[in-house]
Amino acid sequence: MKELVLFLAKSLLDHPDEISVEPVEEGGAVKLMLKVSEEDKGKIIGKQGKVIKAIRSLLFVEGAKANKKVFLEIA
């Protein structure tokens, strides 16, 4: 799941070297903390949050395959 977020973020953003994803396990859930540069926050969120919602939808599907709940937060 971490690899999926990294792949999508690197293909969308201008500063792919400043991206980091930190997974935090909490019971049966996984929280992914995505850190990007200040300039790229608008691009990862998208207009009205459409880009981040699409990424979260893909993560939801991946989590369902692994029987885990997955949350994505932008730090």
C-alpha positions as CSV (number, residue, x, y, z in Angstrom):
1,M,0.0,0.0,0.0
2,K,2.9,2.3,0.8
3,E,4.3,1.6,-2.7
4,L,1.0,2.5,-4.3
5,V,0.9,5.9,-2.6
6,L,4.5,6.6,-3.5
7,F,3.9,5.7,-7.1
8,L,0.8,7.9,-7.5
9,A,2.3,10.8,-5.6
10,K,5.6,10.8,-7.5
11,S,3.8,10.8,-10.8
12,L,1.6,13.7,-9.8
13,L,3.9,16.1,-8.0
14,D,6.7,18.5,-9.1
15,H,9.1,17.5,-6.2
16,P,9.1,13.7,-6.1
17,D,12.3,13.6,-4.0
18,E,10.5,15.3,-1.1
19,I,7.8,12.7,-0.7
20,S,7.7,10.3,2.2
21,V,5.0,7.8,3.4
22,E,5.1,6.5,7.0
23,P,2.8,3.6,7.8
24,V,1.4,3.3,11.3
25,E,-0.4,0.1,12.4
26,E,-3.3,0.5,14.8
27,G,-5.1,-2.7,15.5
28,G,-6.6,-3.9,12.2
29,A,-6.1,-0.6,10.6
30,V,-3.2,1.1,8.8
31,K,-2.7,4.8,8.8
32,L,-0.5,6.2,6.1
33,M,1.1,9.6,6.7
34,L,1.9,11.3,3.5
35,K,4.4,14.2,3.7
36,V,4.9,16.4,0.6
37,S,6.4,19.8,0.1
38,E,4.3,22.9,0.7
39,E,4.2,23.7,-3.0
40,D,2.8,20.3,-3.9
41,K,0.0,20.1,-1.2
42,G,-2.5,21.7,-3.6
43,K,-1.7,19.3,-6.3
44,I,-2.1,16.2,-4.2
45,I,-5.4,17.5,-2.8
46,G,-6.7,18.7,-6.2
47,K,-9.8,20.8,-6.9
48,Q,-12.4,20.2,-4.2
49,G,-10.3,17.3,-2.9
50,K,-10.9,15.1,-6.0
51,V,-7.3,13.8,-6.3
52,I,-6.9,12.8,-2.7
53,K,-10.4,11.2,-2.7
54,A,-9.4,9.1,-5.8
55,I,-6.1,8.0,-4.1
56,R,-8.1,7.1,-0.9
57,S,-10.5,5.1,-3.0
58,L,-7.7,3.0,-4.5
59,L,-6.3,2.4,-1.0
60,F,-9.7,1.3,0.2
61,V,-9.7,-1.4,-2.5
62,E,-6.2,-2.5,-1.7
63,G,-7.1,-2.6,2.0
64,A,-10.2,-4.7,1.3
65,K,-8.0,-7.3,-0.5
66,A,-5.8,-7.5,2.6
67,N,-8.7,-7.4,5.1
68,K,-7.5,-4.1,6.6
69,K,-8.8,-0.6,6.9
70,V,-6.5,1.9,5.4
71,F,-6.5,5.7,6.1
72,L,-4.4,8.3,4.3
73,E,-3.5,11.6,5.9
74,I,-1.5,14.5,4.6
75,A,1.0,15.8,7.2
